[in-house]
Every structure is written in C-alpha cells, then in structure tokens.
Amino acid sequence: MSTITNGSAATPTTTTEPILRVRDLHVRFPTPRGSVHAVRGVDLELRRGEVLGIVGESGSGKSVTSMAVLGLLPDTTAVSGSVELDGEELLGRSDKQMSRLRGDKVAMVFQDPLSAFTPVYTIGDQIAETVRLHRGASKAEARARAIELLELVGIPEPGRRVDAFPHEFSGGMRQRAMIAMAMANDPDVILADEPTTALDVTIQAQIIEVLRTAQRETGAALVFVSHDLGVIAGIADRIAVMYAGRIVETATAEELFARPRMPYTIGLIGALPRLDASDRSPLVPIPGAPPSLIGLPDACPFAARCPLVSEVCRSTEPVLAPPVDIAVGGETTVVGADPVTVPAGHTAACHRTAEVAAAHADAGRIFSLPVLPEHATRVEAMRAAREPVVHVEGLTKTFPLVKGSVFRRKVGDVHAVDGVDLDIRRGETLGLVGESGSGKSTTLHQLMDLDRPEAGTVELFGESLADATARGAAGTRALRQRISMVFQDPSASLDPRMSVYDVVAEPLRAVGAPASRISERVPELLELVGLRAAEADRYPHEFSGGQRQRISIARALAVEPDLVVLDEPVSALDVSIQAGVLNLLAELKARLGLSYLFVSHDLSVIRHVADRVSVMYLGRTVEEGAVDDVFERPMHPYTAALMSAVPVPDPVVERARKTILLPGDPPSPTERPTGCRFRSRCPLYALLPEDERRRCEQEEPEKAPRRGEDVDHRAACHYPEKVPSIAA
C-alpha cells in the first residue's frame, strides 16, 4: 500500500518550440449518406513534460484526433492539415515510415488493452518486440528491459509474469502492461485514449499513478483523452474541450474549472455529481444530442442545445478566440465598461462569452434545471417508521469450479456471495458499491430470481422469500409484480425487433393486463419519463442512448413496482445524458414513492442518489450506513481507499487530496482465507503492531458500530477508530 498526494499536474518544461504541433487538422470519413467531417480544424500544441487533457462527449472527435496523429485511420479516410512531431511533418508519410515512429518517438495507450495485445504472444514478447525493433537490442537485452518495465509499472513478480499471456492478466494489470510497452523506448509523446474507462476506481488510481511514473521516467509529453472531468482535473496542465469535431474551449486546468466561458463546458462541469458534495440538488442536463457531422451549416454546432442561443449563433460559427469579460466595480456585467481579457491562453468558440461571464459561469443560472419535489432529496420519516422493502442477512451463493472438456469434474467452489446484508425501507435508495468481482451482480440475480437462498435469509416486503416460494407460482408471481429492473446497457436490454410501444407493453401483457389498460398505460409511461407518446411506434435504434435508457425505465415502471433494481444504469452514458437520467430517477422516486437498489462503480453517483450505502468486498458486506456518514467518516479501510480514489472535478481540491493506492487486485473468490479477507491489501494492517495483526489473521471481524456511536453505521473491521490514520 502507498499513500500519495495527488499534487499539481506535471509542470511543463519551458521550451520555445512544442514537441507536437497540430495545425488545421481535418478528418473526413466517406459514408453512403455523405462525408462525415469528424475533425474540423483542430489546432494543438504540446511541450515536453506537459499534460494536455482532451474532453468531450462521445462522437466529439477526441479519439479520431489521436488516431490521426499516429496515422492509424483507415486508408479511405481523408486527412488534411499538418501534424509536426519535433519539427518533422507526419501527414503524408507511408505506413512503413510511420511504423518507425510508433513506439519509438510517439506511443499510444489504448482504451481496451485486451484488444490491443495479441492474444497468442506473451506480454513479455510483445514488450520486448518494441525494444528490439527500435533499439536493435538482443533477445536477452529486450527481455531484461521488459522485466524492468513491468516492475516499474507495479506488476508483481515481473520475472514470472513476463511469460504470461494477456488473458492471464486482470484488466488493471493489462493496462499497466500496455503503459510499460508505451514507455519502452522513452518516447517524446504518449497518447492515452480513455486509459481508465471501465476500470474500478482503485485500479484507475493505480493507472493514473503509473502514467505519472511513465511521464516522469521518460520526460514525455502526455495527451490524455477522457470523458471523465474528475480524472482530467487531477492530471492535466491544460484542457481542450471538443464538441462536434472542433475545440470549443481551451485553458489551463485551474482556469477552465474556475472560469469556463463556453456554455457547453459549463454544462459538462455542472452535469457531474461530486463525491465531496452532500447537496442533492438537480444536476445540469444538457438538452438534445450532438449534431450530425454530415453537411454541418455555418452556425454554432451547439446552438440547438444552448440556453444562450441568439441569431448570430444560428448564422455564423464562432472562432476560437480569447473571451472578453466586461467588469464594472468588481462586478461582472455586459454593458458600460471597457473589455478586459481573461488570462492568456484561455480561448473559447462562443459568441456569448460576455453573457456567460455576467452569469458568473453558474450552470444553474444558464441552464434550466428541473424542479424536484422538496422531498425528492431526502427521506422524511425515521427509518424505523417506514415499511421494510428488502431485508437480507447472510446471503450466500457458491458456484462449482469445474475442469475438463470431456470428463468434467469439480475441483472447488467459487464463493461469489458469502455473507451479504441489505436493508431497504420504503422510499429509500440503497447504493451497492465495490470493485468488480465483489459479488454485486450475483446479489442482484439472487434477489431477482426469487429462488430460495443457499444460506441466509431474504425478506421482501416483510415476507420471507422461503414462505413466498412455498406458496408456489402464485407467491412468486405476486412478488415479481412488485420488483423490476433497469439494466446497464439499454441497447442490449431492448429487443431491436420490437417497437417502443411493444417494449413498454411487454410487462403488462406478461401479467395479463387487458388491451384497453395497455393502450392507456403506455402513453402515460412515455410521458412520465420525458418522451413523447407519438414516438411509441419507433424502434429502439432510432433513439439516443439516454432516450433508450428512459425507455428501459418506462418498461420497469409498467406494472407499478415498489422496488426498482438498477444495475449500473448510467455507466454507459455521457455525463450530460447521465445527469438527465439521474434527475429523472430522483423525480420518479419522489412522485411514485419508489425504493431503489442502485448498483454502481461510480461512487460520486452513489453519493448523489443514495440515502444509504452498502460496501461489498470479496462477496461480503464490509460497511453499511447512511450515505453521508459512510462517505464522510468511513470505518473500514477498504471504504476509505475507495473514497480516496474517486477523482473530484476541481483541480484545486483534487490536487490537495491524498489517494490510498491498494496493492494488486482482489484475491480469488475460490479461496476463503482465515481472519479478515481484506488484510492482504489493507493499508491499516501494514501499520499495526504484531499482536493486533495477529487478530486480523485469525479472527474474522463482525460488523459493529464505533464504540459509543450510531448503531446504524457499522463496519466489519477490528480497528475502525484507526481508519482515519491511514491517509496520514
């Protein structure tokens, strides 16, 4: 375990010439409907040792820009402009010529390392190959360099792991190995394309620290592409915001977050829930969707979604230029004063920067926020007075571990769920968090399958699941009508062959609702989730990702359930769309009196939506309590590490925080170690004296409150009073 202070981003080395210069870059993809102008006149400069963050929604051109720099786009792509690396022009070079540069002077860390690595070669062979090709090293020298790099990026036992295949590494280890390969030849520029997407926050923190190490060891400039403004806030020196293929705002990280001057940037920042904020007021939903990049008119591409749009926005596309603030007597206004420009290097493509300045870049004053019922952000009555919805104690689920293809034999057990406790009351949201493999999804399946538990007790709506199943099909049917589910990927969960009307009507037909009731209920549900009833005859593929998730929510509400189980419902959505879905869920909860079991790997989302939180590790509940209590005063070292690893979208705050880096990955669920299961990664265990360590090794901790404190906040740790010390 190590504790790091995030500190400031790397200070760029002052040089007269940038190492990477991109000028007027255009990328066009031919399609049957016309040319897609994916990148439209991008200008970038990057100096040695500098970190440039590129952010924006999906389809904004972030990844295409990176691929164009490396020459990795298809041959049919039309690329124009200029890309200079250390004064040498790259555009127009052949693939053979570019291959001499890739991995040597410029390297890339891809989003999905499993796809980027060749599965039939070992990790060590693939890293060594780059050293041999570009340095002319011998096999022995290249292998030694590969082991050295794997050790540098924190791969345990690098001498042994160098001979492992990609599928034998976890996701985080594969990404670290990809970074090792990128830094093998001390490149001048490293391009990282969404390198932390889909990783747990603990692994994400490790990867960011490894990227910092790579940059420090190689002296390279780093381009970090991400949709996560929190990650960008902690690592970037400068930030470029992209929209519809263009850069629409660029500034230093501190300046951009403190004084954004483009409404789109303000919307992105306002759409993010924050780990350090207990306020559950509505997030900023950016209305609409990005425009098609085929035949864009000469107008601001954000005009259709912008709350400050005017005639000039619809007639002329703004150029990227320094915004002008109009100041009078210390108060920002738009009339009666001389223009004053903001700090050098801050540019924005917006006609209305003065109006943005007049609103102090306050998203709530620029965008229209939904008005939620007063009780949408808090639960009114005491928990004890509210009806129980879910009560689970000691839930267990094991799966047989088998080997052999012809003669299969059992060789062990996978303890997927091994002591889970849940408690949800009416009108309450319980957030379920933990790393991948902690048993969250298995717990959901156990509840949704309505099968008698292998061990432990499950009560739904005050009735034991064992009693309900004893009543046969009638008992389980009654429960199924009171529980529904919203899945992570709406594209996969909605049948593409069915119209939206049929998708939403399907649960009603399953419970035998008459056709007259269905014809009334479907339009009601679509209007309830913010869609038009007239769109019911369309198909799922004709809707955006956020709209498809709204359709999934409408379907889940069809039979008027009391409990909605949400499995990562916003993880596949851009932050701008995520905000609208989270606002909708809060509104529906308040209006309909729903209870939610909300599973997410994003703890900032859980802080925003949940009343209570339950933390899982290796199949067990290790901490539970009111969300503000758990987030502000964690009692378990695992919870403290999770919280510290979540980035905050504010450079000043983020760089002052400490991150607790957990070593390695969670142990295999096929093993049941004695004592505390977290001790192999526990930052507190490493600080304890020998006699206290012995207790962790021999005695399994039971959930209990801190001495003399609220019994509702409990954790399975022998020394909860010492948890605050691990960040010191």
PyMOL commands that set and color helices and strands:
alter all, ss='L'
color gray80, all
select helices_A, chain A and resi 62-70+95-101+113-116+123-135+139-152+158-161+166-168+171-182+201-218+229-235+253-258+263-270+303-305+311-315+353-358+363-366+374-377+383-385+440-449+465-470+473-480+490-493+500-510+515-528+533-537+540-542+545-556+575-592+603-609+627-632+637-645+651-654+685-687+690-698+720-727
alter helices_A, ss='H'
color red, helices_A
select strands_A, chain A and resi 2-5+20-31+34-46+51-55+78-85+88-89+106-109+189-193+221-225+238-243+246-252+324-328+331-333+339-341+347-348+388-403+409-425+429-433+455-460+463-464+483-486+563-567+595-599+612-617+620-626+658-661+714-715
alter strands_A, ss='S'
color yellow, strands_A
deselect
rebuild
show_as cartoon
